[in-house]
């Protein structure tokens, strides 16, 4: 489905992550426990960039934000704003389809304690950079959290000081696409109300406005 420049199911370049996935697979034989592929529309004009697969979510199911708490708010918002055919994402066989939208991660493999190291983020950045190049002109990129935000900047070979992360901030990229930031939809952020349903909805309203403006420009 994806070229090896965008996603390599057999990638084992990060030894720490490779060893950790082997340990996880031994402990949970039914888990995916491999690099997790992007999921969604190949012709998406919205690319959502997360941090990395979660232990009992994407790492288990093989689909981003599927089967864990972080996906609850995200997939509900995608359904409400017309990007998804159903409100939840539970497994690869649940019939979920995305339209005009794709989800990927800055790091494709589960990291220990959900914390990838800088070298691992940099190593995986080649895949994100290749995926970003496939987006249509004037596409919107939604970064969930600071690490995803910085990974997008790195993929564009921009200095991290070029654009500061802030919730619902919008940054025009050199090729005309727009980077939009949001706090990550993690359990911690949602339960502490750092990110509320209304705050997340406002981010998607921003994306709608940008997408509508971009369609006008394109015509």
C-alpha positions in Angstrom: 0.0 0.0 0.0 2.8 2.4 0.9 6.2 2.7 -0.7 9.2 1.8 1.5 10.1 5.5 1.5 6.9 6.2 3.4 6.6 3.0 5.5 8.8 0.0 6.0 7.1 -2.9 7.9 10.5 -4.6 8.2 12.4 -1.6 9.5 14.7 -2.5 12.4 17.0 0.5 12.3 16.5 1.6 15.9 18.0 -1.2 17.9 16.5 -0.1 21.3 13.0 -0.1 19.8 13.6 -3.4 17.9 14.7 -5.1 21.1 11.8 -3.7 23.0 9.3 -4.9 20.4 10.8 -8.4 20.6 10.2 -8.4 24.3 6.7 -7.1 23.9 5.9 -9.8 21.3 7.2 -12.5 23.6 5.0 -11.2 26.4 1.9 -10.5 24.2 2.1 -13.0 21.3 -1.2 -11.7 19.8 0.0 -8.1 19.6 1.0 -6.5 16.3 4.3 -5.4 17.9 5.9 -4.1 14.7 6.1 -0.7 13.0 2.6 0.7 12.6 1.5 1.9 9.1 -0.3 5.1 8.4 -4.0 4.7 8.2 -6.6 6.5 6.1 -7.3 8.1 2.7 -4.4 8.0 0.2 -5.6 11.3 -1.2 -6.0 13.0 2.2 -5.9 16.8 2.5 -5.6 16.4 6.3 -2.7 14.5 7.7 -2.8 13.9 11.5 0.6 13.3 13.1 0.8 11.6 16.5 3.8 10.7 18.6 4.2 6.9 18.5 2.1 3.7 18.9 0.7 3.0 22.4 1.5 -0.2 24.1 -2.1 -1.6 24.3 -3.4 0.5 21.4 -1.8 0.8 18.0 1.0 -1.5 19.0 -1.6 -4.2 19.8 -4.0 -3.6 17.0 -1.7 -2.4 14.2 -3.7 0.8 13.5 -2.9 4.3 14.8 -4.9 5.4 17.9 -7.0 2.2 17.8 -7.9 0.3 20.9 -6.6 2.8 23.5 -7.8 5.9 25.4 -5.9 8.4 23.2 -8.1 7.4 20.2 -11.5 8.0 21.9 -11.5 11.8 21.5 -9.7 11.7 18.2 -12.0 9.4 16.4 -15.1 11.0 17.9 -13.9 14.3 16.4 -13.2 12.8 13.1 -16.7 11.4 12.9 -18.3 14.6 14.0 -16.4 16.7 11.4 -17.1 14.2 8.6 -13.8 12.5 8.2 -14.9 9.1 9.4 -17.8 6.7 8.9 -18.0 5.7 12.6 -17.4 7.2 16.0 -15.0 4.6 17.5 -11.9 2.7 16.4 -11.6 -0.7 18.0 -9.8 -3.1 15.7 -8.6 -3.7 12.1 -11.9 -5.5 11.3 -14.4 -2.9 12.7 -15.2 -1.4 9.3 -13.8 2.0 10.0 -12.9 4.1 7.0 -11.5 7.6 6.9 -12.1 10.1 4.0 -10.0 13.2 3.2 -7.9 12.3 6.2 -4.9 10.1 7.1 -3.2 9.4 10.5 0.5 8.7 10.9 3.1 8.9 13.7 6.3 10.7 14.1 7.8 7.4 15.3 6.4 4.2 13.8 7.4 1.8 16.6 6.4 1.5 20.3 9.0 3.2 22.5 9.6 2.1 26.1 7.5 4.3 28.5 6.0 6.0 25.4 9.2 8.1 25.2 11.2 7.9 22.0 14.8 9.1 22.1 15.9 12.0 19.9 18.0 9.7 17.7 14.9 7.5 17.1 12.7 10.5 16.2 15.4 11.6 13.7 15.9 8.2 12.3 12.1 7.8 11.6 11.8 11.3 10.3 12.7 10.2 6.8 9.4 8.3 6.5 7.4 11.3 7.7 9.3 13.6 5.3 8.4 11.3 2.4 4.8 11.1 3.4 4.4 14.8 3.7 5.6 15.2 0.1 2.6 13.1 -1.1 0.1 15.6 0.3 -1.8 17.8 -2.1 -1.0 21.5 -2.4 -2.6 23.5 0.5 -3.1 20.4 2.6 -3.4 20.8 6.4 -1.1 18.9 8.9 -2.4 18.5 12.4 0.4 17.8 15.0 -0.8 16.2 18.2 1.7 17.4 20.8 5.1 19.0 20.8 7.1 16.0 19.5 4.9 15.7 16.5 5.0 19.4 15.9 8.8 19.3 16.0 9.0 16.2 13.8 7.0 18.0 11.1 9.4 21.0 11.2 12.4 18.6 11.0 10.8 16.9 8.0 10.7 20.3 6.3 14.3 20.9 7.3 13.2 23.9 9.3 14.8 25.1 12.6 12.6 24.3 15.6 12.6 28.0 16.5 10.8 28.7 13.2 7.4 27.9 14.8 6.6 27.5 18.5 4.1 24.9 19.5 0.8 26.2 21.0 -2.6 24.7 21.1 -4.7 25.7 18.0 -1.8 27.7 16.6 -1.4 27.8 12.8 1.9 27.9 11.0 2.2 28.5 7.2 4.9 26.1 5.8 7.2 27.0 2.9 5.3 24.9 0.4 1.9 26.6 1.1 0.6 23.9 3.4 -0.4 24.7 7.0 0.6 23.1 10.2 -2.0 23.2 13.0 -1.1 22.3 16.6 -3.2 20.6 19.3 -2.4 19.1 22.7 -2.3 15.4 22.4 -5.5 13.5 23.0 -3.8 11.3 25.7 -5.5 10.0 28.8 -3.5 12.4 31.0 -4.4 15.5 28.9 -8.1 14.7 28.7 -8.5 13.7 32.3 -6.7 16.7 33.6 -8.7 18.9 31.2 -5.7 20.3 29.6 -7.5 19.2 26.4 -11.3 19.3 26.5 -13.7 18.1 23.9 -14.6 21.8 23.0 -10.9 22.7 22.7 -10.4 19.8 20.3 -13.5 20.7 18.4 -12.2 24.3 18.0 -9.0 22.9 16.4 -11.1 21.0 13.9 -13.1 24.2 13.2 -9.8 25.9 12.4 -8.9 23.1 10.0 -12.3 23.4 8.4 -11.8 27.2 7.8 -8.3 26.6 6.4 -9.6 23.8 4.1 -12.4 25.9 2.8 -10.0 28.8 2.2 -7.6 26.5 0.4 -10.4 25.2 -1.8 -11.2 28.8 -2.8 -7.6 29.5 -3.6 -7.3 26.3 -5.6 -10.3 27.3 -7.7 
